[in-house]
Amino acid sequence: MSIERVFALIVFVSSGLLLLRLAPAALRSWQIYTGTGARRQEDAAGRAPLQPAGVSDRAALLAPFGYQHLGETRLVLPVGERFAWILATTDTQSYAILVESPAGASLTGIYSAWLDGTWLATIHPRGEAFDRHGLQVRIVSTTLEEAVAVHRSGIERLTANHGAARPIRTMRDMLALDADYRTRFGGSRLKPITMRIVIPTLLAGLIAILSLVLLLTTP
C-alpha cells in the first residue's frame, strides 16, 4: 500500500470516528435551534416537580427585589421535557425564568417587553450577548443581584424611549410574551451556539468524504 493510501486511510478512520462522536450532539442542537420559533412553553401547574434547591436558592435571592412566584412551565424539546419556574416583579415590569441544569451553571433569564416589539433580556451567569433591532441581550457573569441591577438599568433606559413595559401579572401574560418573543426572534440567540457545535461536525464529515475519495482513487 502506498504512503498516500495509508495517509488517506488514517485520515478517513480518524475523521469518521470524530464524526460519530460529534454528530448526535450536532443533530440535537440543530433540531432545538430550527424548532425554537414554533415551540411554545406551556403552563405546567400541577405537573412540575418540586423546586430543586438550585431554583429555590435563586428565588430567595430575587425575592428582596420584588420577584414573586408566578407559576411553572414545561417545554418539550428533542432531548426531552424541561421545566422552568417563573417569577414576576410586583411592579409588573419584568419576569424571570429559572431553570435547573444537570451539568454546568443553571441559568436565570430576566425579560421585559414593550408594545412596539422591543425586548430586553438579561441572562445569568453565561450565554451569548446579542444586540439587534428590537432585541437586547445582556450577559452578567458575576452575581444574580448584579444581573437584576443591569436589567433595571436597561428598563429605565428603554422606558424613556418606548414607554412603559408590558405588564406581567399572570401566567397568561407571561405565556403570551413568550409566544411573542419566539415568533419575533425564533432561534436568533441560539444560532451562534448551534453553529459552534454543527460546523466542526460538518468539517469532520467533509474531511471523511475527501479522504475516502483519495483512498479510492489512489493507486
PALO-275287 format. One record per residue (C-alpha): residue number from 1; residue in three letters; x, z, y. Coordinates in nm, 4 decimals. Example, Ala and Ser with C-alpha at 12.3 -4.5 7.8 and 13.67 -1.06 7.14 Angstrom:
<sites>
SITE   seq   type          x          z          y
SITE     1    ala     1.2300     0.7800    -0.4500
SITE     2    ser     1.3670     0.7140    -0.1060
</sites>
This chain:
<sites>
SITE   seq   type          x          z          y
SITE     1    met     0.0000     0.0000     0.0000
SITE     2    ser     0.1349    -0.0978     0.3398
SITE     3    ile     0.2097     0.1532     0.6110
SITE     4    glu    -0.0740     0.0064     0.8181
SITE     5    arg    -0.3270     0.0635     0.5390
SITE     6    val    -0.2024     0.4189     0.4817
SITE     7    phe    -0.2375     0.4911     0.8516
SITE     8    ala    -0.5857     0.3366     0.8625
SITE     9    leu    -0.6904     0.5408     0.5579
SITE    10    ile    -0.5675     0.8673     0.7111
SITE    11    val    -0.7449     0.7951     1.0402
SITE    12    phe    -1.0646     0.6941     0.8602
SITE    13    val    -1.0767     1.0088     0.6486
SITE    14    ser    -0.9901     1.2363     0.9411
SITE    15    ser    -1.2440     1.0815     1.1784
SITE    16    gly    -1.5064     1.0768     0.9044
SITE    17    leu    -1.4634     1.4494     0.8390
SITE    18    leu    -1.4760     1.5184     1.2129
SITE    19    leu    -1.7924     1.3095     1.2419
SITE    20    leu    -1.9590     1.5037     0.9605
SITE    21    arg    -1.8711     1.8284     1.1358
SITE    22    leu    -1.9918     1.7245     1.4829
SITE    23    ala    -2.2960     1.5138     1.4004
SITE    24    pro    -2.5516     1.7898     1.3193
SITE    25    ala    -2.4943     1.9754     1.6478
SITE    26    ala    -2.4937     1.6489     1.8437
SITE    27    leu    -2.8225     1.5408     1.6870
SITE    28    arg    -2.9886     1.8742     1.7630
SITE    29    ser    -2.8626     1.8687     2.1228
SITE    30    trp    -2.9875     1.5138     2.1727
SITE    31    gln    -3.3310     1.5987     2.0329
SITE    32    ile    -3.3597     1.9022     2.2615
SITE    33    tyr    -3.2449     1.7027     2.5650
SITE    34    thr    -3.4710     1.3993     2.5139
SITE    35    gly    -3.7797     1.6103     2.4451
SITE    36    thr    -3.7475     1.8502     2.7367
SITE    37    gly    -3.9758     1.6589     2.9737
SITE    38    ala    -4.2667     1.6558     2.7259
SITE    39    arg    -4.2105     2.0006     2.5765
SITE    40    arg    -4.4114     2.2927     2.7148
SITE    41    gln    -4.3842     2.6683     2.6949
SITE    42    glu    -4.6951     2.8370     2.5545
SITE    43    asp    -4.8419     3.1797     2.6154
SITE    44    ala    -4.7217     3.3987     2.3287
SITE    45    ala    -4.9312     3.7071     2.3996
SITE    46    gly    -4.9784     3.8921     2.0715
SITE    47    arg    -4.7310     3.6684     1.8882
SITE    48    ala    -4.3963     3.7529     2.0441
SITE    49    pro    -4.1772     4.0149     1.8774
SITE    50    leu    -4.0930     4.3400     2.0483
SITE    51    gln    -3.8452     4.3075     2.3311
SITE    52    pro    -3.4917     4.3161     2.1917
SITE    53    ala    -3.2502     4.5601     2.3526
SITE    54    gly    -3.0765     4.2832     2.5472
SITE    55    val    -3.4060     4.1874     2.7103
SITE    56    ser    -3.5343     4.5378     2.7849
SITE    57    asp    -3.1984     4.6305     2.9388
SITE    58    arg    -3.2160     4.3369     3.1787
SITE    59    ala    -3.5818     4.4049     3.2569
SITE    60    ala    -3.4827     4.7598     3.3562
SITE    61    leu    -3.2102     4.6247     3.5852
SITE    62    leu    -3.4587     4.3904     3.7539
SITE    63    ala    -3.7345     4.6497     3.7984
SITE    64    pro    -3.5888     4.8042     4.1195
SITE    65    phe    -3.6025     4.4557     4.2766
SITE    66    gly    -3.9771     4.4292     4.2184
SITE    67    tyr    -3.9747     4.2343     3.8913
SITE    68    gln    -4.2584     4.3394     3.6630
SITE    69    his    -4.3602     4.2293     3.3155
SITE    70    leu    -4.5907     3.9265     3.3260
SITE    71    gly    -4.6009     3.8105     2.9640
SITE    72    glu    -4.4232     3.6248     2.6857
SITE    73    thr    -4.3851     3.2579     2.5978
SITE    74    arg    -4.2942     3.0570     2.2906
SITE    75    leu    -4.1215     2.7209     2.2806
SITE    76    val    -4.0928     2.5055     1.9702
SITE    77    leu    -3.7530     2.3332     1.9604
SITE    78    pro    -3.5963     2.1105     1.6944
SITE    79    val    -3.3881     2.4163     1.5989
SITE    80    gly    -3.6945     2.6389     1.5598
SITE    81    glu    -3.9301     2.8625     1.7556
SITE    82    arg    -3.7883     3.0507     2.0532
SITE    83    phe    -3.9470     3.3342     2.2522
SITE    84    ala    -3.8922     3.4369     2.6138
SITE    85    trp    -4.0028     3.7335     2.8218
SITE    86    ile    -4.1404     3.6653     3.1692
SITE    87    leu    -4.1162     3.8881     3.4756
SITE    88    ala    -4.2577     3.8192     3.8203
SITE    89    thr    -4.1893     3.9834     4.1560
SITE    90    thr    -4.4515     4.1927     4.3301
SITE    91    asp    -4.4177     3.9654     4.6336
SITE    92    thr    -4.5110     3.6697     4.4006
SITE    93    gln    -4.2211     3.4566     4.5283
SITE    94    ser    -4.0236     3.4222     4.2047
SITE    95    tyr    -4.0341     3.4748     3.8315
SITE    96    ala    -3.7625     3.5439     3.5778
SITE    97    ile    -3.7264     3.4134     3.2214
SITE    98    leu    -3.5300     3.6406     2.9890
SITE    99    val    -3.4112     3.5005     2.6572
SITE   100    glu    -3.2019     3.6558     2.3848
SITE   101    ser    -2.9146     3.4566     2.2376
SITE   102    pro    -2.7814     3.5396     1.8908
SITE   103    ala    -2.4416     3.4045     1.9941
SITE   104    gly    -2.2788     3.4494     2.3337
SITE   105    ala    -2.4221     3.5948     2.6510
SITE   106    ser    -2.8016     3.5920     2.6774
SITE   107    leu    -2.9445     3.4018     2.9739
SITE   108    thr    -3.1651     3.5078     3.2613
SITE   109    gly    -3.3184     3.2396     3.4806
SITE   110    ile    -3.4841     3.3186     3.8152
SITE   111    tyr    -3.7125     3.0490     3.9581
SITE   112    ser    -3.9091     2.9736     4.2742
SITE   113    ala    -4.1013     2.6608     4.3727
SITE   114    trp    -4.2627     2.5137     4.6838
SITE   115    leu    -4.5713     2.2967     4.7304
SITE   116    asp    -4.3640     1.9940     4.8322
SITE   117    gly    -4.1899     1.9914     4.4914
SITE   118    thr    -3.8753     2.1796     4.5920
SITE   119    trp    -3.7327     2.4108     4.3243
SITE   120    leu    -3.4708     2.6856     4.3335
SITE   121    ala    -3.3152     2.8289     4.0164
SITE   122    thr    -3.0524     3.0978     3.9759
SITE   123    ile    -2.9017     3.1380     3.6282
SITE   124    his    -2.7032     3.4352     3.4985
SITE   125    pro    -2.4349     3.4506     3.3622
SITE   126    arg    -2.3441     3.0909     3.2673
SITE   127    gly    -2.4642     2.7346     3.2966
SITE   128    glu    -2.4245     2.4192     3.4999
SITE   129    ala    -2.4694     2.4297     3.8774
SITE   130    phe    -2.6922     2.1476     3.9977
SITE   131    asp    -2.7893     2.0147     4.3386
SITE   132    arg    -3.0118     1.7145     4.3819
SITE   133    his    -3.3146     1.6249     4.5897
SITE   134    gly    -3.5824     1.8779     4.5069
SITE   135    leu    -3.3750     2.0984     4.2755
SITE   136    gln    -3.1023     2.3506     4.3499
SITE   137    val    -2.9491     2.5442     4.0614
SITE   138    arg    -2.7020     2.8241     4.1266
SITE   139    ile    -2.4908     2.9964     3.8598
SITE   140    val    -2.3942     3.3624     3.9055
SITE   141    ser    -2.1408     3.4844     3.6511
SITE   142    thr    -2.0903     3.8351     3.7911
SITE   143    thr    -2.3875     4.0730     3.7739
SITE   144    leu    -2.7616     4.0333     3.7408
SITE   145    glu    -2.8030     4.2224     4.0676
SITE   146    glu    -2.5852     3.9651     4.2407
SITE   147    ala    -2.7972     3.6867     4.0891
SITE   148    val    -3.1082     3.8429     4.2440
SITE   149    ala    -2.9331     3.8635     4.5825
SITE   150    val    -2.8249     3.4978     4.5629
SITE   151    his    -3.1776     3.3892     4.4713
SITE   152    arg    -3.3397     3.5886     4.7503
SITE   153    ser    -3.0978     3.4394     4.9996
SITE   154    gly    -3.1952     3.0946     4.8748
SITE   155    ile    -3.5658     3.1746     4.9113
SITE   156    glu    -3.5148     3.2773     5.2739
SITE   157    arg    -3.3195     2.9603     5.3469
SITE   158    leu    -3.5713     2.7270     5.1827
SITE   159    thr    -3.8764     2.9057     5.3225
SITE   160    ala    -3.7543     2.8281     5.6733
SITE   161    asn    -3.7809     2.4550     5.5944
SITE   162    his    -4.0512     2.4326     5.3258
SITE   163    gly    -4.2905     2.7184     5.3997
SITE   164    ala    -4.3954     2.9930     5.1610
SITE   165    ala    -4.3049     2.9662     4.7959
SITE   166    arg    -4.5832     2.9008     4.5452
SITE   167    pro    -4.7207     3.2381     4.4315
SITE   168    ile    -4.6782     3.3609     4.0720
SITE   169    arg    -4.9430     3.6203     3.9907
SITE   170    thr    -5.0458     3.5402     3.6348
SITE   171    met    -4.9123     3.3718     3.3217
SITE   172    arg    -5.1309     3.0734     3.4059
SITE   173    asp    -4.9401     3.0356     3.7338
SITE   174    met    -4.6062     3.0574     3.5524
SITE   175    leu    -4.7034     2.8055     3.2833
SITE   176    ala    -4.8293     2.5615     3.5461
SITE   177    leu    -4.4984     2.5884     3.7284
SITE   178    asp    -4.3060     2.5414     3.4035
SITE   179    ala    -4.5008     2.2218     3.3337
SITE   180    asp    -4.4316     2.1002     3.6890
SITE   181    tyr    -4.0593     2.1723     3.6519
SITE   182    arg    -4.0337     1.9872     3.3214
SITE   183    thr    -4.2351     1.6912     3.4499
SITE   184    arg    -4.0228     1.6568     3.7625
SITE   185    phe    -3.6776     1.7216     3.6215
SITE   186    gly    -3.7012     1.6913     3.2430
SITE   187    gly    -3.3621     1.7453     3.0865
SITE   188    ser    -3.1594     1.6749     3.4012
SITE   189    arg    -2.9873     2.0138     3.3819
SITE   190    leu    -2.9166     1.9703     3.0115
SITE   191    lys    -2.7607     1.6260     3.0457
SITE   192    pro    -2.4001     1.7365     3.1236
SITE   193    ile    -2.4042     1.9913     2.8398
SITE   194    thr    -2.5538     1.7397     2.5975
SITE   195    met    -2.3010     1.4724     2.6876
SITE   196    arg    -2.0122     1.7108     2.6214
SITE   197    ile    -2.1444     1.7518     2.2680
SITE   198    val    -2.2610     1.3956     2.1994
SITE   199    ile    -1.9692     1.1938     2.3415
SITE   200    pro    -1.6990     1.3403     2.1093
SITE   201    thr    -1.9303     1.2661     1.8167
SITE   202    leu    -1.9720     0.9044     1.9267
SITE   203    leu    -1.5960     0.8685     1.9721
SITE   204    ala    -1.5347     1.0066     1.6237
SITE   205    gly    -1.7840     0.7539     1.4855
SITE   206    leu    -1.6213     0.4678     1.6758
SITE   207    ile    -1.2752     0.5631     1.5510
SITE   208    ala    -1.4082     0.5837     1.1944
SITE   209    ile    -1.5554     0.2329     1.2228
SITE   210    leu    -1.2416     0.0829     1.3753
SITE   211    ser    -1.0162     0.2435     1.1147
SITE   212    leu    -1.2448     0.1177     0.8369
SITE   213    val    -1.2256    -0.2350     0.9762
SITE   214    leu    -0.8463    -0.2059     0.9919
SITE   215    leu    -0.8384    -0.0743     0.6373
SITE   216    leu    -1.0482    -0.3647     0.5051
SITE   217    thr    -0.8672    -0.6388     0.6959
SITE   218    thr    -0.5079    -0.5255     0.6497
SITE   219    pro    -0.3342    -0.6944     0.3520
</sites>
